[in-house]
Amino acid sequence: IILELILKVENISKTFNHRIILNDVSFSMVAGDCTALLGPNGSGKTTLLKLLSGVMKPQKGSGSLFSQPLFKANYKYRIHLIYLGHAPMLYPALTVIENLRFFFQIRREIVLLSEIQESLDEFGLLEQSNEPVRNFSAGMLQRLDLVRLKLSNWQLALLDEPNSALDQEGLQILNTLLLNWKSQGKSILFSTH
């Protein structure tokens, strides 16, 4: 069985203030891979995810995403990639529903309000759906990220410590989702300690 190559990275390096953060990193992922980036604080996990998502550029190296050049300016092929970092990327004054609708609009995805409400209920956030997210705890924001992941159409997810701030129930939900996505052929690259 030949699996579809999703991501390939060759010899990427990144420095900050003359300090080497990543040095000649190479790896690849195929459809259905679920890969953890392990390491202590400051080891470059977040930097690597930001490079792969297009938030940053490497000093050197190359790569491909869905057979397209990874570090080029044309981002049209990145529609099947989703990146969720430490910062929640939400508008604090907007409600949960408003944030989700805006997120899906940016991704040009059609998600029905009934689907959003069903997922919010599944993740224990339905009662807060009309509250501004500025009132949310870190764990609630992580659950909201899981709602975005569940309802989005993606083939590769880059997740920066998706388990941080989650309680035991939230961790079980995350683990179930990871297994489901892997069985659907989706690829996940996530960082953790």
Residue frames relative to the residue before (quaternion, step in Angstrom):
aa qw qx qy qz dx dy dz
I 1.0000 0.0000 0.0000 0.0000 0.00 0.00 0.00
I 0.1817 -0.7686 0.6063 0.0928 3.57 -0.85 1.02
L 0.2163 -0.7902 0.5647 0.0995 3.55 -0.62 1.16
E 0.5614 -0.6212 0.4407 0.3235 3.54 -1.12 0.76
L 0.3824 -0.7021 0.5569 0.2252 3.56 -0.92 0.99
I 0.2241 -0.7981 0.5516 0.0922 3.57 -0.63 1.16
L 0.8141 0.0136 0.0866 0.5740 3.53 0.78 -1.11
K 0.0363 0.7683 -0.6383 0.0306 3.55 -1.03 0.87
V 0.0563 -0.7896 0.6105 -0.0255 3.55 -0.84 1.08
E 0.0438 -0.8142 0.5787 -0.0124 3.57 -0.86 0.98
N 0.8843 -0.1101 0.0406 0.4519 3.52 -0.83 1.18
I 0.2824 0.7626 -0.5441 0.2064 3.59 0.84 0.85
S 0.0689 -0.7836 0.6175 -0.0044 3.52 -1.11 0.84
K 0.0198 -0.7820 0.6229 -0.0100 3.53 -1.18 0.67
T 0.0633 -0.7817 0.6201 0.0196 3.55 -0.99 0.90
F 0.1279 -0.7379 0.6553 0.0990 3.54 -1.31 0.51
N 0.8437 -0.0562 0.0046 0.5338 3.58 -0.75 1.06
H 0.6904 -0.5027 0.2453 0.4587 3.56 0.92 1.03
R 0.5628 0.5560 -0.4069 0.4566 3.59 1.21 0.34
I 0.3686 -0.7348 0.5266 0.2164 3.58 -0.74 1.06
I 0.1807 -0.7833 0.5898 0.0766 3.56 -0.70 1.14
L 0.7745 0.0435 -0.0042 0.6310 3.57 0.99 -0.92
N 0.0555 -0.8157 0.5757 -0.0116 3.56 -0.88 0.94
D 0.8494 -0.1638 0.0603 0.4980 3.58 -0.51 1.28
V 0.1896 0.7930 -0.5473 0.1889 3.58 0.81 1.03
S 0.0467 0.7854 -0.6135 0.0680 3.56 -0.88 1.02
F 0.2670 0.7327 -0.6029 0.1687 3.56 -1.04 0.82
S 0.1766 -0.7640 0.6034 0.1450 3.55 -1.30 0.11
M 0.1795 -0.7557 0.6208 0.1064 3.53 -1.32 0.42
V 0.1928 -0.7560 0.6143 0.1179 3.53 -1.15 0.72
A 0.7176 -0.4295 0.3191 0.4459 3.54 -1.31 0.27
G 0.8061 0.2712 -0.2215 0.4770 3.57 -0.90 0.98
D 0.4815 0.6536 -0.4513 0.3705 3.60 1.24 -0.01
C 0.0536 -0.7408 0.6683 0.0404 3.53 -1.15 0.76
T 0.0249 0.8462 -0.5208 0.1096 3.54 -0.13 1.36
A 0.2374 -0.7683 0.5826 0.1184 3.55 -0.95 0.96
L 0.2525 -0.7061 0.6416 0.1613 3.52 -1.12 0.82
L 0.0821 -0.8163 0.5717 0.0015 3.56 -0.51 1.20
G 0.3959 0.7117 -0.5288 0.2390 3.55 -1.08 0.66
P 0.5996 -0.5763 0.4156 0.3682 3.54 -1.25 0.41
N 0.6951 -0.4182 0.3616 0.4595 3.55 -1.34 0.11
G 0.8151 0.2775 -0.2040 0.4659 3.55 -1.03 0.82
S 0.5308 0.6594 -0.4006 0.3506 3.59 1.23 0.08
G 0.6416 -0.5785 0.3119 0.3956 3.62 1.26 0.02
K 0.3662 0.7528 -0.4836 0.2558 3.60 1.23 0.13
T 0.6938 0.4616 -0.2706 0.4821 3.59 0.79 -1.03
T 0.6243 0.5396 -0.3369 0.4534 3.59 0.98 -0.81
L 0.6507 0.5120 -0.3214 0.4595 3.59 0.90 -0.87
L 0.6666 0.4944 -0.3079 0.4652 3.60 0.88 -0.88
K 0.6482 0.5088 -0.3193 0.4680 3.60 1.00 -0.76
L 0.6231 0.5266 -0.3384 0.4690 3.59 1.04 -0.71
L 0.6893 0.4883 -0.2796 0.4563 3.56 0.87 -0.97
S 0.6836 0.4903 -0.2847 0.4596 3.59 1.08 -0.70
G 0.5222 -0.6388 0.4159 0.3824 3.58 1.20 -0.42
V 0.4409 0.6905 -0.4607 0.3413 3.59 1.26 0.09
M 0.7705 0.1397 -0.0654 0.6184 3.58 1.16 -0.72
K 0.3277 -0.7019 0.5918 0.2232 3.53 -1.38 0.22
P 0.4303 -0.6851 0.5111 0.2902 3.61 -1.03 0.68
Q 0.5496 -0.5763 0.4728 0.3771 3.59 -1.25 0.34
K 0.7951 -0.0540 0.0353 0.6030 3.56 1.07 -0.69
G 0.5602 0.5957 -0.4611 0.3445 3.51 -1.31 0.31
S 0.2114 -0.7589 0.6035 0.1231 3.52 -1.33 0.22
G 0.0265 0.8011 -0.5979 0.0117 3.51 -1.30 0.14
S 0.2133 -0.7512 0.6042 0.1584 3.51 -1.33 0.14
L 0.1341 -0.7487 0.6471 0.0525 3.50 -1.22 0.74
F 0.8158 -0.0887 -0.0018 0.5714 3.58 -0.48 1.20
S 0.6748 -0.5328 0.2557 0.4421 3.55 1.03 0.99
Q 0.5917 0.5203 -0.3812 0.4836 3.60 1.20 0.41
P 0.6090 -0.5600 0.3963 0.3981 3.63 -1.09 0.59
L 0.4375 -0.7495 0.4446 0.2216 3.56 -0.72 1.11
F 0.8065 0.3154 -0.1400 0.4801 3.59 0.83 -0.93
K 0.4462 0.6712 -0.4627 0.3692 3.59 1.12 0.65
A 0.6483 -0.5745 0.3600 0.3465 3.55 -1.27 0.41
N 0.6206 0.5517 -0.3593 0.4259 3.63 1.11 -0.46
Y 0.0870 -0.8485 0.5220 -0.0014 3.55 -0.31 1.29
K 0.3494 0.7691 -0.4847 0.2269 3.61 1.22 0.14
Y 0.6814 0.4922 -0.2893 0.4580 3.59 1.02 -0.73
R 0.5739 0.6135 -0.3756 0.3913 3.62 1.25 -0.16
I 0.3773 0.7442 -0.4800 0.2710 3.60 1.22 0.08
H 0.7092 0.4375 -0.2577 0.4891 3.60 1.12 -0.57
L 0.5942 0.5050 -0.3656 0.5082 3.55 1.31 0.36
I 0.0346 -0.7716 0.6344 0.0331 3.57 -1.08 0.71
Y 0.1069 -0.7841 0.6108 0.0253 3.54 -0.99 0.95
L 0.0013 -0.7696 0.6382 -0.0219 3.55 -0.88 1.01
G 0.1361 -0.8335 0.5351 0.0231 3.55 -0.41 1.29
H 0.7704 -0.3209 0.2642 0.4834 3.53 -1.31 -0.37
A 0.6853 0.4293 -0.2750 0.5200 3.55 0.94 -0.88
P 0.4931 -0.7188 0.4037 0.2779 3.60 -0.77 0.97
M 0.2688 -0.7897 0.5134 0.2015 3.65 1.20 -0.30
L 0.4875 0.6088 -0.4508 0.4342 3.52 0.92 1.04
Y 0.4294 -0.6660 0.5380 0.2874 3.54 -1.22 0.47
P 0.4405 -0.7535 0.4181 0.2516 3.61 -0.37 1.24
A 0.7028 0.4783 -0.2780 0.4472 3.61 0.97 -0.79
L 0.6247 0.5347 -0.3441 0.4533 3.60 1.21 -0.37
T 0.5242 -0.6209 0.4805 0.3301 3.54 -1.19 0.56
V 0.7070 -0.4222 0.3520 0.4449 3.53 -1.35 0.12
I 0.6808 0.4890 -0.2872 0.4636 3.58 0.80 -1.01
E 0.6617 0.5068 -0.3100 0.4574 3.60 0.89 -0.90
N 0.6486 0.5100 -0.3147 0.4692 3.60 0.96 -0.83
L 0.6735 0.4922 -0.3054 0.4592 3.58 0.88 -0.90
R 0.6503 0.5106 -0.3224 0.4610 3.60 0.90 -0.84
F 0.6499 0.5077 -0.3130 0.4711 3.58 0.98 -0.85
F 0.6333 0.5386 -0.3211 0.4537 3.59 0.97 -0.88
F 0.7028 0.4502 -0.2735 0.4780 3.59 0.83 -0.93
Q 0.6071 0.5460 -0.3534 0.4565 3.58 1.10 -0.62
I 0.6369 0.5169 -0.3207 0.4736 3.60 0.97 -0.84
R 0.7142 0.4297 -0.2443 0.4955 3.59 0.98 -0.82
R 0.3692 -0.7504 0.4665 0.2879 3.59 1.34 -0.07
E 0.4377 0.6578 -0.4712 0.3921 3.52 0.97 1.00
I 0.2903 -0.7396 0.5814 0.1752 3.54 -1.03 0.80
V 0.0713 0.7712 -0.6243 0.1022 3.53 -0.60 1.22
L 0.3991 -0.7417 0.4937 0.2163 3.55 -0.68 1.12
L 0.6079 -0.5601 0.4229 0.3715 3.56 -1.18 0.63
S 0.6313 0.5369 -0.3381 0.4459 3.60 1.00 -0.76
E 0.6372 0.5092 -0.3274 0.4770 3.62 1.07 -0.71
I 0.6341 0.5257 -0.3244 0.4650 3.57 1.01 -0.84
Q 0.6831 0.4892 -0.2896 0.4584 3.58 0.85 -0.98
E 0.6317 0.5314 -0.3321 0.4564 3.59 1.00 -0.77
S 0.6838 0.4674 -0.2894 0.4797 3.59 0.94 -0.86
L 0.6180 0.5309 -0.3501 0.4623 3.58 1.00 -0.73
D 0.6359 0.5186 -0.3209 0.4730 3.58 1.03 -0.77
E 0.6457 0.5334 -0.3067 0.4523 3.57 0.97 -0.90
F 0.7575 0.3656 -0.1920 0.5056 3.58 1.04 -0.78
G 0.5580 -0.6635 0.3623 0.3423 3.58 1.26 0.35
L 0.5860 0.6018 -0.3569 0.4087 3.59 1.16 0.54
L 0.3912 0.7606 -0.4626 0.2336 3.60 1.23 -0.01
E 0.6572 0.5266 -0.3203 0.4338 3.60 0.92 -0.83
Q 0.7170 0.4191 -0.2385 0.5034 3.58 1.19 -0.55
S 0.3565 0.7983 -0.4487 0.1851 3.62 1.25 0.04
N 0.7470 0.3558 -0.2194 0.5170 3.61 1.13 -0.48
E 0.5078 0.6212 -0.4301 0.4137 3.57 1.26 0.39
P 0.5160 -0.6019 0.4858 0.3680 3.60 -1.13 0.52
V 0.5111 -0.6824 0.4271 0.3013 3.58 -0.94 0.84
R 0.4776 0.6601 -0.4529 0.3621 3.63 1.21 -0.15
N 0.6578 0.5115 -0.3032 0.4623 3.60 1.22 -0.45
F 0.5516 0.6566 -0.3748 0.3523 3.60 1.26 -0.16
S 0.4499 -0.6407 0.5509 0.2893 3.54 -1.20 0.64
A 0.6838 -0.4667 0.3543 0.4348 3.59 -1.28 0.21
G 0.6573 0.5162 -0.3101 0.4531 3.59 1.00 -0.80
M 0.6423 0.5088 -0.3210 0.4749 3.58 1.04 -0.75
L 0.6288 0.5223 -0.3320 0.4707 3.60 1.04 -0.73
Q 0.6298 0.5204 -0.3319 0.4716 3.60 1.05 -0.75
R 0.6400 0.5109 -0.3221 0.4751 3.60 0.99 -0.78
L 0.6342 0.5219 -0.3265 0.4678 3.58 1.04 -0.76
D 0.6059 0.5315 -0.3440 0.4817 3.60 1.09 -0.66
L 0.6409 0.5180 -0.3263 0.4631 3.59 1.01 -0.76
V 0.5999 0.5368 -0.3547 0.4755 3.59 1.10 -0.66
R 0.6539 0.5091 -0.3167 0.4614 3.60 0.91 -0.90
L 0.6569 0.5090 -0.3092 0.4623 3.56 0.97 -0.84
K 0.6681 0.5199 -0.3064 0.4351 3.54 0.89 -0.93
L 0.7639 0.4047 -0.2028 0.4600 3.59 0.90 -0.90
S 0.6128 0.5646 -0.3499 0.4281 3.61 1.23 -0.28
N 0.3934 -0.6771 0.5720 0.2440 3.49 -1.31 0.50
W 0.2376 0.7679 -0.5555 0.2127 3.59 -0.33 1.24
Q 0.3057 -0.7378 0.5701 0.1928 3.54 -1.31 0.37
L 0.7718 0.1492 -0.1003 0.6099 3.58 1.25 -0.45
A 0.0981 -0.7821 0.6149 0.0263 3.56 -0.79 1.10
L 0.1509 -0.7443 0.6468 0.0694 3.53 -1.01 0.98
L 0.0051 -0.8393 0.5376 -0.0804 3.56 -0.33 1.29
D 0.2068 -0.7882 0.5714 0.0972 3.56 -0.66 1.13
E 0.8247 -0.2228 0.0648 0.5158 3.54 -0.34 1.37
P 0.0155 0.8525 -0.5217 0.0305 3.59 0.64 1.09
N 0.6734 0.5057 -0.2977 0.4496 3.58 1.20 -0.40
S 0.4856 0.6668 -0.4526 0.3386 3.61 1.22 -0.14
A 0.8396 0.1974 -0.1915 0.4684 3.54 -1.12 0.84
L 0.5425 0.6092 -0.4240 0.3934 3.63 1.18 -0.02
D 0.4019 -0.6779 0.5558 0.2644 3.55 -1.09 0.71
Q 0.7595 -0.3873 0.2510 0.4583 3.59 -1.28 0.05
E 0.6557 0.5035 -0.3103 0.4694 3.59 0.94 -0.86
G 0.6499 0.5200 -0.3059 0.4622 3.58 1.00 -0.85
L 0.6382 0.5206 -0.3197 0.4685 3.58 1.04 -0.77
Q 0.6391 0.5135 -0.3244 0.4719 3.60 1.02 -0.76
I 0.6274 0.5226 -0.3312 0.4728 3.59 1.01 -0.80
L 0.6543 0.5198 -0.3072 0.4552 3.58 0.92 -0.95
N 0.6689 0.5023 -0.3049 0.4553 3.59 0.86 -0.94
T 0.6407 0.5136 -0.3195 0.4730 3.60 0.99 -0.80
L 0.6507 0.5156 -0.3109 0.4628 3.58 0.96 -0.87
L 0.6432 0.5282 -0.3256 0.4486 3.59 0.91 -0.89
L 0.6655 0.4920 -0.3005 0.4740 3.59 0.94 -0.87
N 0.6462 0.5164 -0.3196 0.4622 3.60 0.98 -0.81
W 0.6731 0.4945 -0.3017 0.4597 3.58 0.88 -0.93
K 0.6333 0.5258 -0.3304 0.4618 3.56 0.98 -0.82
S 0.6742 0.4939 -0.2974 0.4616 3.60 0.94 -0.87
Q 0.6583 0.4865 -0.3006 0.4895 3.61 1.24 -0.44
G 0.5598 -0.6244 0.3780 0.3923 3.60 1.28 0.02
K 0.4640 0.6535 -0.4663 0.3744 3.58 1.23 0.27
S 0.3136 -0.7535 0.5547 0.1619 3.55 -1.14 0.71
I 0.0840 -0.7980 0.5968 0.0020 3.55 -0.99 0.89
L 0.0535 -0.7472 0.6621 0.0189 3.52 -1.00 0.95
F 0.0902 0.8213 -0.5538 0.1027 3.59 -0.51 1.15
S 0.3515 -0.7216 0.5591 0.2076 3.51 -1.19 0.64
T 0.0770 0.7715 -0.6282 0.0647 3.51 -1.22 0.64
H 0.4845 -0.6310 0.5086 0.3294 3.55 -1.28 0.28
